Amino acid sequence: MASQDLRPLLKSLSPELADGKYHYASVDESQLMAVANYLSYIVCIYREKEGLTLVFSEEIKGEMGSISQEKVVGPFALISLKANSGLLAVGFLAKITDALARENISTNVFSGYHHDHLLVPYSKKDAALALLKKLQKSG
């Protein structure tokens, strides 16, 4: 069962930096079948009223740029938090994003069923990872 107690969650943070660079794009829902051809490169699809927001690896930046309604934005580094925070943990992400903000590191967060994921500017990936590891140690 996922923990909702903040201290043990922070102690189990276990941030993991994914290889490569990641980007955002927004595509019209009519492009869903085109997007489906690239699922192995896509880490997140989120449906908004304006279209589908995609987070994907750099390998398909050109392809996604050609169908995106907006400018492709990036690069970002993807850091996955291996703590099993569950979907009802209170204050977990607030603590993490606050610590990053205090160091002037912007972050975009998305939560999966099992883990939380952070996208930070690629140029600040090492600082973000070090900060998350420090946060884990201090719990």
C-alpha positions in Angstrom: 0.0 0.0 0.0 1.2 3.5 -0.8 2.4 5.7 2.0 0.7 9.0 2.9 3.1 9.9 5.7 5.4 12.6 4.4 8.7 11.7 6.3 8.9 8.1 5.1 7.9 9.2 1.6 10.7 11.7 1.4 13.2 9.1 2.7 12.1 6.8 -0.1 12.2 9.5 -2.8 14.9 7.7 -4.9 15.0 10.2 -7.8 16.1 8.6 -11.1 17.3 10.7 -14.0 16.2 9.3 -17.4 18.6 9.3 -20.3 18.2 11.9 -23.0 16.3 15.2 -23.5 12.5 15.6 -23.5 10.2 18.1 -25.1 6.5 19.3 -25.0 4.2 19.7 -28.0 0.5 20.2 -28.4 -1.4 18.4 -31.2 -4.9 18.3 -32.3 -6.9 15.2 -31.4 -7.2 14.4 -35.1 -3.5 13.6 -35.0 -3.9 10.8 -32.5 -3.3 8.0 -35.0 -0.1 9.8 -36.2 1.0 10.1 -32.6 0.3 6.4 -32.0 3.2 5.5 -34.4 5.6 7.1 -31.9 4.3 5.7 -28.5 7.7 4.2 -27.6 9.1 7.7 -27.5 6.2 9.4 -25.7 6.2 9.4 -21.9 3.0 11.3 -21.3 -0.2 12.3 -23.2 -2.6 14.6 -21.5 -5.9 15.6 -23.0 -6.8 19.3 -22.6 -9.6 21.2 -24.3 -7.0 22.9 -26.6 -5.6 19.5 -27.8 -3.3 16.7 -26.7 -0.2 17.7 -24.7 2.7 15.3 -25.4 5.9 14.8 -23.6 8.4 13.0 -25.7 12.1 12.2 -26.2 14.2 14.2 -28.5 14.4 11.5 -31.1 11.0 12.5 -32.5 11.3 16.3 -32.0 11.1 16.9 -35.8 8.1 14.6 -36.3 6.2 16.1 -33.4 7.1 19.6 -34.5 5.6 19.0 -37.9 2.2 18.1 -36.4 2.2 20.4 -33.3 -0.2 23.3 -33.1 2.3 25.2 -30.9 6.0 25.6 -30.8 7.8 22.5 -29.4 9.2 23.5 -26.0 12.4 22.0 -24.4 14.8 20.5 -23.7 13.9 19.1 -20.3 15.4 16.4 -18.2 13.0 13.8 -16.9 13.4 12.8 -13.2 11.2 10.0 -11.9 10.6 9.7 -8.1 10.5 6.1 -7.2 8.7 6.7 -3.9 5.3 5.0 -3.9 3.4 8.1 -2.9 -0.1 6.9 -3.8 -2.6 9.3 -5.1 -3.7 10.7 -1.8 -0.4 11.8 -0.2 -0.7 15.4 1.1 2.1 17.8 0.7 4.6 15.4 -1.0 4.9 17.3 -4.3 4.5 20.6 -2.6 7.6 19.9 -0.5 9.6 18.9 -3.6 8.5 21.7 -5.9 9.1 24.2 -3.1 12.7 23.0 -2.6 13.3 23.3 -6.3 11.8 26.7 -6.5 14.0 28.0 -3.7 16.9 27.1 -5.9 15.4 28.8 -8.9 14.7 25.5 -10.7 11.4 25.4 -12.5 9.6 22.1 -12.7 6.6 20.6 -14.5 5.1 17.7 -12.7 2.9 14.8 -13.8 1.8 11.9 -11.7 1.3 8.4 -12.9 -0.5 5.7 -11.0 2.7 4.5 -9.3 5.2 7.3 -9.4 5.6 11.1 -9.8 7.7 12.6 -12.6 9.4 15.9 -12.9 10.5 17.8 -16.0 13.2 20.3 -15.2 15.3 22.5 -17.6 17.9 20.2 -19.1 20.7 22.7 -18.1 19.7 22.4 -14.4 19.3 18.6 -14.3 22.4 17.9 -12.2 21.4 20.6 -9.6 17.9 19.3 -9.4 19.0 15.7 -8.9 21.5 16.7 -6.2 18.8 18.7 -4.4 16.3 15.8 -4.6 19.0 13.4 -3.2 19.7 15.9 -0.4 15.9 16.1 0.3 15.8 12.3 0.5 18.6 12.2 3.1 17.1 14.8 5.3 13.6 13.3 5.0 
